[in-house]
Amino acid sequence: MSDTVTIQLTQDELEMLVDALEVDLEGYVEAAKEARLQNSREDIVTFTEASVRIQTLMAKLQDLIVED
C-alpha cells in the first residue's frame, strides 16, 4: 500500500479534481472499448484497472464535497 499524504484543498479545487478525473475516466473507458475491439487482452486489463482506480478515487473525493 502507498503512503498516505494530507493536503488542504478548497471545495472549488476538490470539484475541479473530480471533474478532471471524470474526463480522464472517459478516456480510459474508450481505450478499453478499443482494446476489446482489437482483442488486446493486456490493454483491456490495463485500461480497465485504471478505470476502476479512477472511479475509486473519484468516489473518495466526491464524499468530501460539501453540497450547498
C-alpha positions in Angstrom: 0.0 0.0 0.0 1.2 3.5 -0.7 2.0 6.0 1.9 -0.8 8.5 2.6 -0.5 12.3 2.3 -2.5 15.1 3.7 -3.3 18.2 1.6 -5.6 21.1 2.0 -8.0 22.0 -0.8 -10.8 24.4 -1.2 -14.2 23.0 -2.2 -13.7 24.5 -5.7 -10.3 22.8 -6.1 -11.8 19.5 -5.0 -14.6 19.8 -7.5 -12.0 20.6 -10.2 -10.1 17.4 -9.4 -13.3 15.4 -9.6 -14.2 17.0 -13.0 -10.7 16.3 -14.3 -10.9 12.7 -13.2 -14.2 12.3 -14.9 -12.6 13.4 -18.2 -9.6 11.0 -17.6 -12.0 8.2 -16.8 -13.8 8.7 -20.1 -10.6 8.3 -22.0 -9.7 5.0 -20.2 -13.2 3.7 -20.8 -12.9 4.5 -24.5 -9.4 3.0 -24.7 -10.7 -0.2 -23.1 -13.5 -0.4 -25.7 -11.0 0.0 -28.5 -8.7 -2.7 -26.9 -11.7 -5.1 -26.8 -12.4 -4.5 -30.5 -8.7 -5.2 -31.2 -8.8 -8.2 -28.9 -5.8 -6.8 -27.0 -6.1 -8.6 -23.7 -3.2 -6.9 -22.0 -4.6 -3.4 -22.9 -8.1 -4.4 -21.8 -6.7 -5.4 -18.3 -4.6 -2.2 -18.1 -7.3 0.2 -19.1 -10.0 -1.5 -17.0 -7.8 -1.5 -14.0 -7.0 2.2 -14.5 -10.8 2.9 -14.8 -11.6 1.2 -11.6 -8.8 3.0 -9.7 -10.0 6.4 -11.1 -13.6 5.6 -10.1 -12.5 4.6 -6.6 -10.5 7.9 -6.2 -13.4 9.9 -7.6 -15.8 8.4 -5.1 -13.5 9.2 -2.2 -13.2 12.8 -3.4 -16.9 13.2 -4.1 -17.6 12.1 -0.5 -15.6 15.2 0.7 -17.6 17.7 -1.4 -20.0 19.7 0.7 -23.3 20.3 -1.0 -24.8 23.8 -0.6 
